[in-house]
Amino acid sequence: MTAAALDGTADPVPERRVGRTWRKLRRNPSALLGTALVTFFVAVAVLAPVLPVADPTATDWFAVRKPPSEAHWFGTDEIGRDVLARMVWGAQASLLAGVVSVAIAVLIGVPMGVLAGYCRGWTDAVIARVTEALLAAPFLILAIALAAFLGPSLSNAMIAIGLSAMPLFIRIARGQTLAVLSEDYVESAHAVGVSHPAIVWRYVLPNILPPLLVQATLTVATAIIAEASLSFLGLGQQPPAPSWGSMLNIAKNFLEQAPWMALWPGVAIFLVVLGFNLLGDGLRDALDPRET
């Protein structure tokens, strides 16, 4: 039996699959909008140290709660800090929390899911029962409980969000692994004596990657909302470090006197979450082999 006969990928040439996916994305206006939004916020977060904005922690008691002006484009907050500068630096906390949290969930959840699906038996039973127990708790409630247990900080919030999202990736990886193992090419690989690690690396992981990539993109949006929620509750980024969630927490006390304090972080959270959701939906359509 030749290697080509054992190939489990949809396309024999990986570059062809990437090119086809990109062509589908380009034909999807919503996916392009999502990509543009994500790219913009990532660029803002990465370039924050070199952008011409004020010190996000510098106070000016002569400019307390000033509306947007030429000196302060987004206005100032309750102690005279520039809202635009805090928005720019707050993007770092939000995007870092989203990406790192999902990375934690993927790095722990995917190996456990593949192990459960591949080994089956008591290994699958134990991992499946633990996963079901964790999924029984609402995602945000579990994240709040873990963050409260670990202590208030951005790093602990990322760990809490990542562990809370981990069961979802375990379930997806397990289900996709079981589906791949039922394919003829995997059974043929077993028959010709291909080792278990080689089967996992060559046949299982490449075929479960597309749905995991889509889920990871969508989960980043959920993680950003979770980080903002934890910061709003005082369990995430700690003052005076800027965070969109903590900015909303302070702004709720000045909605009538200074509505711009809540407007900008609210709009930013909405747009970045919208961007990741649109991008995730576009990737799901583009990576679906049934779509032409």
N, C-alpha and C positions, 0 to 999 in steps of 0.2 A: 504493500500500500504506500502510495507516494505521500509526500508532505502536503501537497496541494489538496489531496483527498481528505486530509485531517484538518484542514484550515477551517476554523469556526467563524471567521469574520465574514461580514456581509459582502465586502469587497476585497479582492485579493491584493489590491494596492492601497495602503493607508492614505497616500496622498490623494487618491481619487475620492475617498470618503470625505476627507477634509475639504476638498474643492467643491464637492456636491453640497456639503453642509453650508459652506460660505455662500454659494449661489442661492440657496434657499433663504438664508438670512437676508441677503440683499433684496430679495423680492418681497420681504415682509416689512411693511412700513412701521408697524408697532415694535418689531424687534430692533429696527434701526433707531427708533426713538429711544428705546430702552438702553441700547448700546451708547447712544450719545449722552444720555443722562448719567449713566454709570461712569463713562469716561470723564465727564466734566467733574463730577464729585471726587473721583479718584485723583484727578490732576490737581484739584484744589487742596486735597489732603496732603499729597506728596510735595507740592510746591509751597505749602504754608510757610516754611522758614524763609523763603526768598521773596514772597509776595510783599508788595509795599503796603502793609497794614500795620496798625499800631500794636503796641504790646497788649495782649489780651487781658493781662492782670493789672495794668496800670490804671489807677483811679484818678479822677478829676472831680473834686467836690464842687467846682464851679460849673460843671456840666452834668448835673444829676438829672436823669430821665429827660434828656433833651430829644426832641423829635428829629427825624432824618433831616440832614442839612449837608451843605458842601463840606463842612469839617468832619461830620460823622454821617456817612451815607445811610447807614441803617439805624441811626440814633444811638443813644447811650442807655445804660441800665441804671439800677437803683443807686449805685455808688460811682457813676460817671465813667464806667468802662465802655470802650467802643464795641458796639454789638457786632459790627462787621468783622472785627478782628477775632472776637470770640466765636463767631460762626465759622470762620475759616479754620481756626485751630480745633474747634469742636468737631469738624468733619473728620479729623484724624482719629479722635476717640470713637466715633460712631462706626466708621468703616473698619478700623482696626478691630473693634469688638465683633463686628459681623464676620470678617474674614477669619480671625483667629478662633472664634467660637465654632464656626463650621469646620475649620481644620481639625480642631480637637474632636468634634463629633465624627468626622470621617476617619481620622487615624485610629480611633478606638472602635467605632461602630462597624466599619467595613470588614476588618479582619475577623471580628467576632461573628458577623453575619455569614461570611464565607466559610468560616470554621464550622458553624452550626449547620449550614446547608450541605457542606461537603462530607463531614463526618457522620452526621445524623445520629441516631441512637440516643444514648443518655446525654451526650454533649449538646445535641440539638434541643433536647427536652429541657435541660437546665437553662440554657441561654434563652430559649423561647419563653419560659415561665418568668424569668427575670425581666425580659423585655416587655412582656404583657403587664407585669406589675408596674413598671415605670410608665408605660403608656396609659395606664389607668388614671394617673394624675395629670391634670391639665398642664400644658407646657409652661405657661407663665407662672403658675402657682408653684410648680416644682423649682423653677429657676429662682423665684423669690425666696423659697425656703432654703435652697442651697447657698444663695448669696448671703442670706442672714446668718447662716451657720458659719460660713467661711469668713465673714467680716466685710465691711464696706470698702471696696476699692475696685478700680477698673479691671485689674488682673483677676481678682476673685469673681467679678461679674462675668468675665469671659469664660472662666472655668465652669461656673454655674450654668451659663447658657449652653456651653458645649456639651456638658454632661446631660442636660435636659433634652437636647436635640439628638443625642447619641442613639436612643432606642429606635428612632425613625430610620436611621441608616442601617441599623442591625436588621430590621425587618425587610427593608428593600434589598439589601445585599443577600440575605438568606433566600428570599423568594426568587431573585434573579439567578442565584447560584443553582437552586433546585431546577429551574427551567433550563439552564444551560446543560446541566448534567444529564438531562433526559434526551439530549440531541444525539444523533447517530455518530457524529464525528468524535464526540467525547467517548462514547462506548467503543469506537474503533481504536482510539488512542489507548484505552485500557487494554484492549485485546492485543495490541502489538507491544505492550510492555512499557509505555511511557510512564515515567514516575509521577507520583502524586503532586509534588511541587511544580513539576513542569506543566502538568495539566492545568493547575490553578493559574500559573503565571502566563501560559500561552493561550489557553482557551477560555478560562473562566473570567479573569479580570478584564481582558479586552472587550468581552461581550456584555459585562455588567456595567462598564464605565459610562455609556451614554445616559442611562436613567439616573445614575448616581450624580453625574455632572449637572443634569437638569435640576435634580432635587437640591443639590448643594447651592445652586444659584438662587433658587426660590427660598432656601433656608437662610441665606444671608440677609434677605429682606426681613424675615421673621426675627433674626438675631438683632438687627438694628433697632427694631421696635422694642424688643426685650431689653436691650441696653438702655434705651431712652426711658423705658418704664422703671428700670432699676435705679437709674440716676435720678429720676423724678421722685422716687421714694427714698433717696439718700443712700442707696446700696451700691451705686456704681462709681463713676468718676467723682472724686471729692473736690470741693472748692479749695482754692480759687481756680483750679484747672478747669478749662471750659468744656462743657458737654451740652449737647442740645437738650437732653432730658433735664439736666439740672437747671438750664436756662428757663425751661418751661415751668419748672417748680417755683422758681423765684418770680417769674412773670405773672403767675396766677394771682399774686397779691396786688398787681398794678394794672389789671386789665382795663380799667376805666381811665386811669391817669396816663398810662404808657402802653397802649395796645401793641405797638411795634415790637416790644420786648418778647411777646408771645408769637407774633405773626411770622417773623423770619425763621426761628427754629422749627415751628410747625410746618411751614412751607417746605423747608429743607428735608425734614423727615418724610413728608409726603412724596416729594419728588424722587428722593433716592430709593425709597421703597417701591414706588411705581416703576422706576427704571429697572431694578432687579427683577421685579415680577414680569415686566414686558420682555426682558431679555431671557428669563427662564422659559416663558411660554414660547418665545421664538426658537430657542434651542430645542425644546420638546418637539416642535413641528419639524424643524430642520433635521433632527436626528432620527425621526421616525422613518423607517425604511418603506412604510406603506405610502408615504407622501411622495409625490413626484414633483 
